[in-house]
Amino acid sequence: MMNRKLRAVVLVLAVALSIVASLRAQVNPQPPNKLTANERRGKEIYLRGVSASGREIMAMLGEIEVPASTVPCAGCHGLRGEGKTEGGVTAGNLTWSNLLKPYGHTHPSGRKHGPFTESGFIRAVVNGVDPEGNNLLVAMPHYKLTPEDMADLIAYVKRLDTDLDPGLTDTTVTVGVILPTSGALADTSAAMKDVFNAYFDDVNNRGGIFNRKIQAKFADAGAGGAATAGIAQAFAQKEQVFAFVGGLSAGADAQLAAVARSDEIPFIGPATLLPQSENPVNRYLFYLLPGVAEQGASLVNFAAAQPDLQQASLAIVYSDNPLSVAAASAAEERAKKLGRVVQVKQSFASNSFDAKALVQDLKSKNVGAVFLFGTGTEPSALLSEAATAGWAPNVFALGIMAGKDLPTVGPEFKDKVYLAFPTVPSDISNDGLNEFRALQEKYKFAARHTASQLSAFAAAKVFVEALTRAGKDLSRDKLITTLEGFYEYETGVTPHITFGPNRRVGAAGAYVLSLEEVKQGVAGANRWVKAYP
């Protein structure tokens, strides 16, 4: 039997839990059927052994103290608290309805006890004893939890029975794809839709993933920004979407990221030049290719590694459009982390680039490396004016923004002009190309907007690979954890993909090629530069 001192401690803790839960419920009321704030925090503890407070939760395994993240509740009791047997040890059913059975519990070992209460549950978690004071199995860790964390854990355990991921049955998994159906990108979207339909149909015809068929449902992206985010949110609720795969998120990146976080919907492989970087990381976002920020950071890393630029003064010049601003900010941040001083940081309004004035200013300040983030003919104008002024700095720019307007330069700029690219033709392996062509021939879709079709192909392939690795016991959380384990995964049509708990851009870097290499069509497979080494 429990001594009086221990009984008093448990009673005080139970009262504290009740007060904490009551106050949180009053301050943060939530609509029915959606996890409350404390239930969501409790889910983090149950699934991953992580406290929302940032404090590390510890667990005792016998006399050994270990982080709770190494022995979370779900590891033994299952994602839904159903319990399971491993290595001859049976972890019991932890659903609240089972714990509260009025006739109590009889375990395989013969141990018997009455129904749990909240205080009884606390004793089991903290002290390792059942409601009758009997010791639990030695394999059951004892957890050191604050009253707040324990309140959150109990709140979530009470929801285990009903916290089911939408869009997931024993036979289907429903995915959403956001694509504009009108405007300049309509035909590109139609080409991507052909690939998604073909790829998922091919998987289904081969039996699906653990007998689950993938149901792809398409949503019109709408006008962009908040409108697109609203469409995605309503579409996910109406169609019961398990995850969004691929699609075009440009113009609504920040808003869609907010939906992913608030509604806990995974977004896998949306095509954009502005992947959203958040702190703490948004667990539900997984981008495949680098955006302009990653490319800008890679250019700085490349320049910093050049012996003749070790002491060079740096200048970052950029247009006021969102892409250029993002690239410039990332470049500046990376330069600071490398201990390099950015002597000049200057923006200019779109369509008002004054190359002559800029050259005069930068030359007078003896700048040796210019990072120019603009569009169209701006690099050409800068290099032309620099040549006229007898000044030959190193110039770094984004190839994807320069487009076809590659500058023509004299010998003074040989091996001094470099462009960053998110992908190059050599990323497409023979196996990847053959796989894509086989799919195209089988489903008779037209090959058009090839880069976008390959993006759709890669997103679908990554998603299916994640489903396969996650196994039959699938959930959104398990899908996310599985994706975080991707390392150097080969899609066959992109750079290798690596994710992690704090990494959400699969190919975080860029190919950095000299202007001469670009004009000669050099593949550049060995010129990959990481954005954040």
N, C-alpha and C positions, 0 to 999 in steps of 0.2 A: 504493500500500500504506500501511497505517496505521503511523505512526512508533511507536517503543518507548514513549514517554511516554504517548501516547494509548491504546496497548494496555494499559498498566499501569492507567490510570485506569478503563478499561472493566472490566478484570478485578476491581479492587477494588470497583467498583459492583455487579458481578454477584454477588460473594461477599456483599456487604452485603444485597443483595436476597434472596438465598437464606436468610440468617440471619433477616432480618425476617419473611419468609413462614413459615419454620419455627416461629419463636416464636409468631406470631399463630395459626397452626394449632393449636399445643398449648394456648394459652390460651383460644381461642374455637372449639372443635370445633363443627361444624354437621351436621345430618342431611343425607344425600345428597339431591341434586336441588334443594336450596335454596341460594341464594347465601350464601357465607360473609361474614363482616363485611368482610374486605378485598376480596372480589369486589364487594360492594355499593358500597364506597368507589371501587373502580376503575370501576364503572359510572357513577358521578357524573362522574368525570374523562372517560371516553370519550364520554358523551352530552352533557355540559354544560361540560366544561373547568373543573370546580370541585373544589377539594380539600376533604376532610372536615376538615382541620386549620384551615380558615378562611383560610389563606394564599392569596393570589391567585397562580394559575399564569400565567406569561407565555409568549408564543410569539414567535418571530422570523420575520417574513416578509421575506426579504432582509435589509435593514438596518433595518427598522422593527419595533419591539417593540410588541406588542398583547396584550391579555388573551386567554388561551386560551379563555375563554367565548365570544369572537367567532369563533373558528375551531376548534371541538371536533372530535374525530376523526370522530364520527358525521356531521358536516356533509358530509364528502366520501366517507367509506367506507361510509356507510349505517348504519341502526340495528342491523343484524345483521352488519356487517362485510363485506357482499357486494361492496362496491365499486360505483362508478357513474361515468358519463361526463357531464361538464357543460362547456360552452364549449370542447369539443375536448380537454379534459384528463381523463384516465382515472385515477381513484384505485383502486388495486389491491384485490383480495380480502384482507381482513385477518383472516379466520378462522384460528385456530391450525393447523388441519389443512392449510390451504392454504400457510401460511408454512413449514411443516416438510416440504413435499414433498421426498422424497429426491433426485429428479432436478433439483431447482432450478427456476429461473424464467427465462423469456425474455419480455421486454416488447415492446410494439409498436414502441418506438424502436430495438429491436435490442440493448438492454442485457441482459446475461446475468449470473446469479450463482447460487450454490448455495443450499441451504436455510438458513432462519434458525435461530438459536438464541436463547436469552434475551439473551445478550450482544450478538448481532447485532441483535436487535430494539431494544435500548437504543441502540446506535449509530445506527440509523435514526431513532429518535424524537428523540434529543438532538443528533446531529451531521449528520443528513441524508445518510448514506451506506449503501449496501447491504452484504451480507456480503463482497463483493470489494473494498470501498472506493470503489466508483463513486458519484458524486453522484446523489441522487434528483432528481426533477423539481423545478424551482424553485418550483412551486406548493405543495410540501410544507413546512409550517412546521417549525421546530425548537423543541422545547418544553423549558422549564427546569423540571425536576421534581426533587424531593427523592428520595432512595432509597426512602423510605416510599411516596410517591405513585407512583413507578415500579413498585414491587412490587405495589401495588394495581391499577394499570393492566394489568400483565401477567397478574395473576390473573384479571381480568375478560375480557381478550381470549381467554384460554384457554377461557372459557365461552360465547363469542359463539355458537357452533354450537348450544348446548343451552339458552340462556336465552330461552325462548319464553314469551310471555304465555299463560296459560290462557284458555279460553273464546273463542278467536279462531281461525277457519279462513278459508279463501278464500271460503266461502259463508255463514258464520254468525258472530254475536257473541252470546255468552250473558250476560245481565244478571240480577242477583238483586234481589229486592224483599223487604224485611223488613216484615211486617205482623202484628199480633196477630190471632188467629182466635177468641179468646174474651175474655170480660170486657166492660167498658164501651165499648171501642173497636172491638169486632168488626164492628159494622154500618158504622162509619166506614171501617174497613179494606176491607170488601167493596165499598163505594162507590168507593174509590180503585183497587181492583183492576180494577173495570170499566173505568176510564179508561185504566190502563196497558195492559190487553189490547187495548182498542179502538185506542189510539194506535199501538202497535207493529204491530198487524195491518194497520192502514191504511198505514203506511210500507212494510211487507212487500209488500202488494198492489200498491204502486206501484213495485216493483222492488228495494226495500231501499235500502241505502246502499252504493254501489259493488258492487252485486250480493250484498251480505251481508244476510241476513235476521236480524232481531233475535229471539232466543229469550228470552222472559221466564220466569223461574222464581221461585216465591214460597216464602218461608220464614216459618214461624210465629215471632213475636218471643219467645214464651215468657214467663218470669216477670220479665224486665227485668234490668238490671244485668249482672253477670258471666254470668248464664245466657243472656241475649240475645247477648252477645258470643261466647260459646262456640258457640251455635247458628250464628251468622253465619260464624264461622271454619270450622266443620266443613262447613257447607253450601257455602261457597266451594270448599273442597277436593274435596268429593264431586261437585258439579255443574260444577266447572271454570268458575267465574264470572269474567268479565272485569272487571266493575264492578258495584257496587250503585247502583241509581237510585231516588230518592224514598224512600218508606216512612216509617214512624214510628219514630224513635229515642229518643223521650222516656223517661227513666229508665235509659238505657244509653249516654248520649252519650260519657262519658269512656272507657268500656270499648270501645265501637265505634271510637273514635278510635285507641285503642291497637292494635286489630286492623288498622285501615287502615294505620297506620305500620309495624307489624311485618311484615305480609304483603304490603304494597305494593299494596293493593286500593283503587282510587278509589271514593269514596262521593260521589254527585252528587245534591244536592237533598234530603237527609233532612229531614223536617219536625220541627222542635224549637224550643223557646224558649231552649235552652242550647247554642248553637253553641260548639264547643271552640276556645279560643284558645291556641295553643302557641308557644313560642319555643325553637328555631327553628320556623318555620311547618310544620305537618303538610301535606306536599305533596298528600296523597291525599284531603283533605276539601274539599268545595265546597258551601256552604250558599247557598240562594237568598234567604231572607228574614231580617231582623234578629231577633235574640233579645232577651231582656230587657236584656242588657248594653248592646247597641247603642242600644236605646231609652232606657235610663237616661243614657247619655253624651249622646245627642241632646237630652234635656231640659236638661241642664246647659249645653250649647252655646246652646240657645235662650234660657235665662234670662240667660246672660252677655251676650247681644246686646241685652238690653232696657235702654234708657237709665236707667230709674228703678230698676234693680237693680244698677247698677255698684258701689255701695258697700254693698249689702245683705249682712248676715250670713247664712250658709247653715246649714241643718240637714238631715241625712239620717237619716230614721227608717224602720226596716224590720223586717219580720217575720223570724223565724228559719228560714223555709222556703227551700230552695235557690234558687228563682227570685228572691225578694226579696233574698237575700244577694248574688246575682250582679249584680242591677241596682244595689244600693247600692255595691258595690265598684267597679263601672265608673263610677258617678257621682262617687264620691270621687276616683278616679284622674284622671278628666277635669278635675274642679275644680282639683286640684293642678297639672296641666299648664297650666291657664289662669291660674295664680297666684291662685286664689281660696281663701280660708281657710274650711274647714268648721268652724264653731264648735262644733256639736253633731253627734255621730254616736251614735245610740242604737238598740238593737235591742229587740224585745219578743217574748215567746213567743206562738205562735199561739193565738188565742182569749182573749188576756188584754190586749187593747189598752185602756189607760187614757187616754182622750182628755182628760179633765179635768186630770189631773196633767201630761200632756204640754203642754197649752196653757199652764198656769201656769208651767211651767219655761221654755218657749221664749219666752213673752211677757216674762218677767223678764230674759231675755238679749237682748231686742230683736232677735230673729231676723226677717229680712225675707222669706226664701224657704225654704219647707219642701218637701223631696223625700220624699214618703211612698210607700214601696214595701210595700204590704200587699194585702189582698184584701177583697172584699165591701163591707161598710158602714163600713170604717175611715175613708175620706175624708169620708163624710157625718158621722160622729161628730166628727172633728176640726174640720170647718167649723162644725158646730152649736155646739160648745163655744167655739170662737174667737169666734163672733158674740156669744155670751152674755157673754164676757169683754171685749167691745169691742175685739177685736184682729183685724186683717184682713191677714194676710200673703199673699204669693203662694204658691200650692200647686201642686205638680207631681206627677203620678202616672202610672201605666201604665194605659191604657184597657183593655187586654186582661185585666188582673187585677181591675179594678174591675167588669168585666162589666156587667150591667144595673142595678147599684145606683148609678146616677148621683145625686149629691147635689143637693138643692134648696137654693139659697142666696139671700140677700138682695142688695140693690143694692150693699152695701159690698164684695162680692166680684166685681163685674162686671169681666170681663177680667183676673181674678186667679187663675183656676183653669184649669190646662192639663193635657191628657191626651195621651200618646204612643200612636201606633198603627203597627203594622208595615206595614199596607196599608189603603187606603180604596177605596170603590166606584169612584172615578174611575180607578183603576189598570186597570180592565177596559175596554179600548177596544172600539169597535164591531167592528173586525176580529177582536180576540181573542174576543169573545163569539160572533161569527158562526162562527168556526172551531170553538169548543167545541160550539156547538149543532149544527153540521153533523156533527160526530163522534158526538154523542149520538143524533141522528136516524138516522144510518147504522147504528149498532150497537145501537140500541134499549135502551140502559141507562138506568136511572132517574136523574133528577137529584135527588140527596139529599146531605146534608152538603156543600153546595156549596163552601164554603171549602176543605175537604180535597180535593175533586175537582179544583178549580182548582190546588191545590198539586201534585197528581199530574200534571196536564196540563202545568204549567210545567216540572216536573222532567224529564218525558219529552221535552218540546220542546227544552230546553237540551241534553240528552244527544244527541239526534238532530242538532241543529245542530253540536255539537262533533264528532260522527262525520263529518259532511259536510265541515266545514272541515279536519279532520285528513287527509282524503284516503284513498286506497286503501292506502297504506303505513302501516297503523295499528299502534299499540302503546299500552300503558298510558301510557308516558312521553310519547308524542306527543299522546295525548288530554289529558293534564295540561297540557302546554305550550300546546295549543290553547285550553283553557279559560282559562288565564292571560292569553290575549289578548282575552278578551271585554270589550268596552267599550260601555256603554249599550245592551246588547242588549235588544230589546223582546220579551217573551213574549206581550204582549197582555193578560195577566191579573195581572201583578205590577208593582211598580216596576221601572225599568230595572236590568239586571244588569251589574255590572262586577266582574271578577276581576283578579288580578295576582299576581306572584311572592310578594308578602307580604300579599295580601288574599284571604280565603277566605269572606267573607260578601258575596254579590252585591249586595244592597241594604243597605249598611251605614249605617243612619240610621233615621229615623222621621218620620211625619207628626205635627206638634204642633199640636193644635187646642184652642181655648178651650172651656170647658164649654158656653157658649152656642152655639158652632158645632156641637158634637156633638149637642146636643138639637134643633137646627134641621135636622140632617141635611146640613150643608155638606160638600161632597166633599173640600175641602182639598187639591186637586191641587198648589197652589202653596205649600204649607206644609211641604215636605220639608226636614228638617234633617239634615245629615250628622253621623254619630257622631264621625268622626275627620277633620276637614277637612285 
